[in-house]
């Protein structure tokens, strides 16, 4: 459904053009401003339509009405583990067995399909706008923007922390700064190479807990490359448990034990800091319990 957002013009924007206020104060992209000014009710001042070049008065009520968009995935009902929800964002703890978007291998069984069905049941519409993505096989926090403004303001602004179970013993912390490239353009597999690498990739890791021939680590990324954590850890000789793409450690698990546990960001409308945590999936938790008891 369309999203209406209201702002009160502060004193320091008295006499300033509406477009300047929307772009600099409200963080509305130039593209969205262009769409809003073409709508009858796109930009209203005290309930009356205005032009983007019109000047504002302090204390006035400026309203924008963000329309729904096309391109909505096929709605297919499926369980969703919702961590947080309001009029602008939906945050989900994604199952490791769920893909993000429909592909030739996944039709109707993706997070996009499930979110579309959930919003439809609530009488809402809109495109699936995941701000960042998680590989199939990776679990944890996925932030979905529910309108254009939220998507634009959150893009590249969400801080995430991951947990991973890797082979071998690690201690302290470290930085992996190795470029990643795609050896075969027809395959999703990535590799590390200083000579062939075309994408800078930087991963920070810290050891959390040691087991026999395994370590639980916490990671954050300075770049967001496809398979970055998985490729980097395998490159250092510490592949992820359950990751058949890049290793053979603990193959009994049906997916890589990689989980986006935390995220933080500034809310796109309220400007308040939001910090959220997603619990580990059952099989990841069970693996840790087994390791703590001395098993593998």
Secondary structure, 3 states (H helix, E strand, C coil): CCEEEEEECCHHHCCCEHHHHHHHHCCCCHHHHHHHCCCCCCEEECCEECCCCCECCCCCEEEEEECCCCCCCCCCCCCCCEEEECCCEEEEEECCCCECCCCCCCCCCEHHHHHHHHHHHCCCCCCCEECCCCCCCCEEEEEEECCHHHHHHHCCCCEEEEEEEEECCCCCEEEEECCEECCCCCCCCCEECCCCCCECCEEEEEEEEEECCEEEEEEEECCCCCCHHHHHHHHCCCCECCCCCCCCCCCCCCCCCEEEEEEEEECCCCCCEEEEECCCCHHHHHHHHHHHCCCC
